[in-house]
Amino acid sequence: MAKDFTKRADDYSQWYNELVEKADLAEHSAVRGCMVIKPYGYAIWEKIQAQLDKMFKETGHVNAYFPLFIPKSYLSKEAAHVEGFAKECAVVTHYRLKNAEDGSGVIVDPDAKLEEELIVRPTSETIIWNTYKGWIESYRDLPLLINQWANVVRWEMRTRLFLRTTEFLWQEGHTAHATKEEAIEESEKMLEVYAQFVEKWMAIPVIKGIKTETERFAGAVETYCIEALMQDGKALQAGTSHFLGQNFAKAFEVKFATKEGKQEYVWATSWGVSTRLMGALIMTHSDDDGLVLPPNLAPIQVVIVPIYKGEEQLSQISTQVQIIKSDLEAAGISVKYDDRDTYKPGYKFAEYEFKGVPVRIAIGPRDLENGTLEVARRDTKEKETLQQNDIAKKIKHLLENIQTNLYQKAIDYRSEMTHKADTWEEFKKILENNAGFIYAHWDGTAATEELIKQETKATIRCIPLNNKLETGKCIYTGKPSTQRVIFAKAY
């Protein structure tokens, strides 16, 4: 499958596009800018979803579902919010079609115009806060901790599978609190949940920080983020958590009675991750031979391929494989036995290597005689011969080792691609080499931030949390600065 596959060093963007399609993760749909997530890709998303859902519920959140359509007037109620999303909205204006009189097909029925246009949700703050108005009356109703798994639409002009599509899947949490402190604590807590998931399950190291005012979510008081570094030296925002203050509560008149009987506006948060995580997973670990998946998220953790001549050998091997497969599954390991007779072992080896299956086991007649197995790991391509006894324990340890190795490899790469710049010339020189993260001083103004972006295409990815104060001079203006921020070119 890796034949005629573009190498990362030759064209990273093309390598990514080909990998997504050839590994059967997703493909472009007939609708411009949208994608079809194929079964293998969706199986990975299901594992992401299942683990995150578990973590949300462990922190006290419950799931609900809200409408896909939002009345246009709702979006108008929070000024910054509508300004941030206005250019990305898909709008429903009519509710019926009819056959054209000339027989050319169906047309929009001009008599079926909606009294008020509906927006296909780009995010759900407005419809949810309009709903919360009827759910919250007193302090006894707080905190309200709700998440929804859904799809959203943001009309994108330039799309790329998983990374930026017109429609994508995500989760969005929306919570209401009695105090500012509780809401900020919630925002930070959910950022930590995201960071733990991405590092422990996706094997991707992240930097936690806050966005500048320019990069802040539309309608938020503060936006927290986790930033990851891809293999081409570009950053990718892997998740965000927003402290919304009382902006949406005031826009939709969501008040509660305090213990003292006073009427006060609630404090809000929202937070979300999307199928963009699939793009991060692919770009962080994969190589010139295809997809590389961390075992924690691999739909198939172990594939077993028989090597045989004739039905009798296959029958003998299959009998032993069923014992091995049962032992592995009893240890919580997902296993596939590929005994298809329409493909040779070499083809199967290449197929599962390209699809990123962490461990491949080959078993032939000699292995039956010797009680052995040939085991190959996807991350390092190393092979070893293992005894079949206690195989589940050995494979479980190997999977844990692969997970750790992928994370460490990503950490090492990030360290190698992280730099400090103290002057404008240093900054530009580092960027010429797709340098990754650059810690540099900034004077704190939106104007300087925009000028740097225009001249270099580098943006401030975040102001790191727990950032050490360090006096210096802005790399662009020379004005005083009290801390370094992280710049990078980004997706």
N, C-alpha and C positions, 0 to 999 in steps of 0.2 A: 504493500500500500504506500510505502514511502518513495516508490519509484516516481520520478518526475515531480517530486515534492519540493517546493521552493525552500531554500535554506534561510534561516533567520538573518544571517549576515548579508545576504543578497537583497532581500526585500522583506522586512519584518511585517509590514502590513499585509502583503500578499501571503506570507507564511501563515499568519493568523487566519486569514479568510479561508485558505485552503484547508487548514487543519480543522476548523469548525465543521466544514462540509464533509471532508473525507473521513473524519472520525464519527460521522453520523450523529452529530450533536444538534445541528439546526440547518435550515436552509431558507433562502429568501422565498417569500410567498408571492402570490399573484397581486396582493395589495402592496403598493409601493411603500417601502420603509418598514414593513411588518415582516415577521419571521414565523416559520413553522419550527417549533421545538420538537425534535424527533424523539422517539422512545428512549434512546440511550442518554441523550442530553437531559430529557425530562426526569429520568431516573436519578441523575445527579442532583437536579433541582429539588426533587422530592426528599433526598437525604438532607440537603441544606435546610429545607422547610421544616422537616420533622425535628431536627435538632434545635433550631431556633425556636420553634413553637414550644418545645419542652422547656427551654430556658426562659421564655416569656412567662409561661405558666408557673414555673418555680419562683418567679419574682412577683406573683400575685395578679398577673394579667389574664383576661379572658377574651375570647374571640367573638366578634359580631360581624355583621355585614351591612353595608350601607349602599344606597343606589348608585348606579353608574352615571346617571344624569343629574346635573346640577342646574337649577334655574339661573339664568344669567344675572338676575338681580342679586343673588346671594354673593356672587363673585365681586360685585361692586361695593360690598359693604366694608371690606378691609382694603384700604387704598394701596398699601405697599404690596399686598398679595395679588391684587388684580394687575398691577403694573408689572409684577414679576412673571406672570403667566399669560398675559393677554395675547402675546404673539405666538403662543404654542397651542392655543385652544382649537379643538374641533367643535363645530357648532351645528346642532340639529335645528332646522328651520321648519320642516314639514313632517307630517305623520302618515302620508299615504302616497302610493304610486297609482298610476292608471295606464291602460294601454293607449298608445298614440293612435290618433284617428287614421293616420296614413299607414298603419300596420308596421311601422319601423321598430316597434318594441315598447318598453315601458318608459314613461316620463313621470316627473314629479307633478302631482296634482296641485295646480295653483290654488285650488279652493281648500286645500288642506294645510294652510299655513298656521303654525302654532301662534297662539296669542303672545307667549313669551318663549324666546329661544331657549334651548337646553344646551348646556356645555357638557361634552363628554369628559368625565373627570380627569384633570391633569394631576390632581391630588385632592384629598377629601375634607380638608379643614372646614370649608364653608358648610357643606351639607351636614357634617357631623356636629358642628357647633350649633347649627339651627336645631338639630335633634336634641342635643344635650340640654337645651333651654327647657324642654319639657321633662327631663329626667332629674334635674338638680333643683332642689328647693331649699334644703338646709345642710348644715355641716354633717348631718348623719349620712348624707348621700355621697360624701367625699372620703377618700379619694376615689375617683372613677377611673379605672385602669382598663382600657379596651384596646384591642388590636384587631385589624382585619387583614386577611389575605385577599388580594384582588389584582385586577389589571388596571392600568391607567394609560391615557393617551396624551402624548405631547408631540405636536406636529413638528417633526425634525426634517430639515432639508438635507443634511448629510448623515447617513445612517451606516452602522456597522453591526453585524450580528452580535447580540448580547450586550455590547458596549453602549450602543445608542440606537434605539429603534423607536418608531412612532408609537407602537403599543408595546408595553412590557409588563411583566409580572413583578409583584413586590408585596411587601407587608408594610402597613403603616399603623403605628401606635398613636393613640390620641388620648391624653389623660388630663383630668381636671383635679385641682388641689385647693385646699383652703388657704395656704400661705405661699408666699414667694419662695421661701426656703425649701419647702417640700417639693415644689416644682423644679427648682434647680437641682435638688438632690436626685429627683427622678431622671432628669436629662442626663446627668453625669452617670447614674447607675446604668441606664440603657446603653450609653456609649461604652461602658465597661463590658456589658454583655456582648456587644458586637465585637469588641477587641478580643475577648476571650474566645469567641467562636472562630473568628478569622484566624487567630494564631493557633489554637489547639486543634481545630477541625480542618481548616483549609491549609495549615502549615505556612501561612503568610504573615510575616512580621509587619506590624503597623505602628505608626506614630499617632498618638492621640493629641488633639489640639483644638483650638477654636478658630473659626473663620474670621477674616477681616470684615468690616462693615460692608464692603463692596461685594464680597463673596457670600454673604449671609443669606439664608433662606428668606424668601419674600414674606414679610409679616412677622419675622422672628426678632426677638431682642438679642439672642445669642444663639449661634450655631456651633455645635461641637462636631468634630469629625474624626475619622480614622483614615490615614493616608498610607497607601502601599506603593511599592516601587516595582515596576515591570522590567522585564529583561532588556528592553530597548532604552532604558534610562528615563522613561516617562513615569510620572506619578499617576495613580488612579485613586479617586475618592471611593472608599469601599463601604462607607456608611455614615449617616449623619443623625444627630439628635438635636432637637431644637427647644430652647426655652422661649416660649411665645409670650411670656408676661401675661398681661390682661387684654392684649390687643383683640383677640377673637371673642373673648367674653364680652367686651364692651361693644364690639360690632354687632353681636347677636343677643345682647342683653341677658347674659347668663349670670345670674346672681344667686347667692345662697344666704340663708339666715344663719348668723353666727350663734354661738352658745348664749351670747348676750342679747340676741334678738335683733342685731343690726343687719342690714342688707349690704353685702359686699360682692364685688365681682370675683369670680374664681380665677385661679392661676393655671396656665396651660402648658402642655408640652406636646410635641409630635416627634416621631422618629421612624426611620425606615431604611431598609436595604432592598435591593432588587436583583433581577437576573443579571445585572452588571457583575455580580459576584462570580458568575460563570466565566465571564471574560477575564476577571482577575485570576481565577484558578488556572485557566488555560495559559495565560501569558507569564505567570510566575514560574511554573514548573516544567512546561513542555519543552521538547527539544527538536532536533532536526529529523528524528525518527518518529515523531508524532506526539500524541498526548501523553502526559505523565500525571497520574492522579494520586493524591495522598490516600492511603488506605481507608481513612475515616470517612471519606466521601465516595469511594469507588463502588459503583453498583455491583461489580464483580470483583471481589478481592483476590480470588484464586481461580485460575482456569486450569483444568486438567486435560491434557491432550494425549491420547493413546497412540503408540507407534506399533504397528502390527502388520502381519501378512496373513490374510485369510480370516474367515469367520471364526475359526476355532480359537486363534490367538486373541481376537477381539473379545470373544465371549469370556475367556479366562481373565483378560485384563479388566473387563467391565465388572466382573464379579468382585475383584479386589478393589477397584475404584469406588464401588458403592460403599464398601467398608470405610475407606479413607474419607470419602465425601461425608458420610454420616458423622464420623469423628470430628471433622472440621466444622460442620454445621452445628454440632452440639456445643462447640466452643464459641459459637456466635460469629463464625466466619462465613461470608457469602461465597458460594462455590458454583462454578459451571463446569460440567463435564461435556466436552465437545467431541462426540463420537460420530460426527457426520462423515459419511463415506464418499461425499462428493468433492471433498477438498483434501489435499495432502497435508501432512504435519507441518511442512515448511510454510505453506500458505497460512495455516492457522497461527503459527508462531508470529508471522509478520502482522497478521490482522490484530491479534491481541496486544502486541507491542505497540502498534499504532493507536489503538484505543486506550492505552494507558493502564491496562490491568496490572496491578502491583506485583503479583507473583504468578509465575507459570510453572506448572508441574508437568513433566513428560514421563511416561511410564511405558516400558516395552517388555518383551519376553524375558530379557536378561534381568530386568529389575524385579520381575516376579520371582525368578530363581534366587536372586541375591537379597530380596527384601529391601530394595533401595528405590529411590526416586531421584530424578534430576530436577533440581529446583533453580529457576532463574528469576532474578529480581529486576523490575523494570527501571528503577532509578539509576542503578550503577551498571546494569547489564551483566553483573557477575552471576556465575553458575556454581552450584555445588551439589554433591551427591549426599543425600541424607538417608539414614535408615528409616524404614516405615514405622518402627515402633515409636510411640509417643509423638507422632507427627503433628498432631494438633497443637501441642505445646510449642514445638519448634517453629511452626508456621506463624503462630500468634506472636511469638517473640520477634520473628522476622518482620512481620507487618508493623509492629511497634517501632522497630529499628528504621524501617523505611520512612515512616511518618516523621520521626525525629530527624533523620538525615535530610529530608526535603526542607524542613524548617531551618535547619542549620545552614544548609546551602543558600537559602534565601537571605538569611541573616548576614552571611559572609559577603554575598553579592551587594547587599545594601550598604554594608560598611565600606566596601571597596568603592562604591559609587556615591559616597557622601563626602562633601567638601565644605570648606569655609572660604569665603571670599571677603576681603577687606576693602577692595577697590573696584571701581567700575570695570577697569580693564581685566582684572582677575575674573570677575563675574562673567564677562562676555567670553573670555578664553575657555573657561570651564564649560560653558554652554555649547561651545562649538563641538565638543566631544560627547554630546548627549550625556552629560555628567551625572544625571540623577538629582539627588537632593543637594541643595546649596544653602548653608546657613549663612545669612548675611544680615547686616543692619539695615533698617528702613526707618524713615523719619515719621511714619505713622499717618501719612496723609494719603487720601484716595487719589489725589492728582499724581503723586509720585508713583504709586502702585500702577496706575493706568499707563503712564509714560514708559515704565519698565516693561510692561506687557506689550505695548505697541512696538517697542524697539527690539525685543528679544523673544516674544511669545511665551516668556516665563511668567508664571503667576505665583502669588503667595498661596501656598497650599494650606498652611496653618501657622498659627502662633502656638508652639508646643505647650501643652499643659505642664505645670511645674517648671516652667522655663526659668533658667537662672538669669538674674539681672546682670547685665554686662554693658558698661558704658562704651559707646563707640560712635562712629559717624556713619550716616546713611551712605550706602555705596553710590547712590545716584546724585543726591543733592549736597552731601557733606554735612547736613544738619545733624544735631545731636540725636542719639538713639540710646535707649536703655536696655535693649535686648535684641537678640537675633531671631529672625523668622525664617521659615523654610520656603525657598523658592524652587520651582521645577517647571519644566514643560509637562503638560498633562493631557490625559484623555478627557 
